Amino acid sequence: MPPHTDYALVTMLEQFGDDPDALDLEWAAFVGDASTVHTFEVTTPNPRDGYIEVQAYDVGTYGHEIRINDEPLTGFDIPPAKGWQLWMDTVTGARLQQGTNTIQILREAPDAFAIGNVVIHWRQTEPTDA
């Protein structure tokens, strides 16, 4: 059986920074240095080849960290860009698991930015019957 893919949508709508008024975003809750720990469900028993897509606004510096199940992804996680961007990164350094998973974003000061939605994708290869 060929592999199939699945995903989970996490709506963050959070603003990071030192000043809650640094960005004029009525839709974003101010969180300071760390997002809320959000949960999502992985519905397959053998998730592989995970990647995430992050909708980010006005990221000014490198160094922000994405953590899945309290483990940081490797490499730089969200690059700088003015306005809106959609950034994709592989899930390396952390592992998706069947059932409840967590995601959190940590800010590297002194940047001020916002996160809209995050989509976590994975693939499962069904075991073959012998």
N, C-alpha and C positions, 0 to 999 in steps of 0.2 A: 504494500500500500504506500503511495507517495506521501511525503510529509505534508502536514497542514499547518497553517499559521493561525494565531489568535492574538488578541491585544486587550489592553485595559486602558481606559481613559481616566486620568486623575485631573480634576479641576482644582488648581491651587488658588489662583486669583490673589496672590500675595505680593507685597512690596517690601523690599529689603533696603536697609540703609541706616543712617544715624538720625535722620530727620523725617518724621512722617509727612512733612509738607514738601520734601525735596522734589517729588514728582506729583503732578496734578492728575491723580488717578482715583476717581471716586469708586471704582469697582474693585480696587485692591485693598485688602486688609494689611495694615502695617505689622510686620513681624520682626524687624530689626536684623539680627545676624543669622537666624535660622528659621526655616519654614516650619510649619506644623508638620508633624510626622503623619503622612497620609498612608492609607492602606489600599491595597488592590488585590484582587483574586487572580491567581493563575489556575486555570481550570484543567490543565493537562498534567499527567503524572511525570512527564519527562521533558521539561522545557529546555530548549537549546537555542543557540544563535540569537540571543536576546539583543535588542537595541531599543533606544528610547528616542523620542522626538520631543524637544522642549520648545515651547512658545515663550520667547523672552523679549523684554522691552528695555531698551536703553542700557544694555550692559556696557560698562566702561572699561573694565580691566579683566585680565586673566586671573585665575586663582580660585574661583568659586568651585565648590565641591558638590557632587551629587552622590548621595549614599543610598544604596539599596540593601535592605535588611541589615542596616547599620554598618555596611562595608562600603568604603569609597570606590567609585569607579576609577580606573587608572587613566593617566594622561590628563590633559586639561578638558574640563567638562562643558563650559559655556564660553565661547569666545566673545570679545568685544564687538559691538555693532550698534550704530545709531538707530533709533526707532525699533520697529518690530523685526524679529528674525525667527526662523524655524531652524533649530540646530539638531542634528542627529548624531548620536554617539552609540558605540557598541557597549553592551553590558559585559565589561571585563573587570576583573578584580573583585567583583561581587557575583552572587549566584541567585538566580530565580529558583523558586521552589513551588511545588504544588501547594495550593491553599493560600493563606493570607501572607502577603509580602508587604514591606514598608518602603517608602521613598521619602527622602528629605533632602533639601538643598541648603547648603551653608554658604554664607557670604564671606568674601575676603574684603575687609575694609580697605579703603574708604568708599567703595563704590555704592551707588544707589541705582536699583533696577527693579523690575517686576517680572513675575512668572505668571503666565496665563494658564495654559493647559499643558499636560505632559501625557504622552501616549507611550506605553510600554508594549513592545511587540516580542513575540517568541515563536518558536517553531517546535513542533513535536514530530518525531519519527515514530510511527506505530511499530511496536515489535511484531515481527513476522511469526506466524504459527509454524511450528516445526513438525 
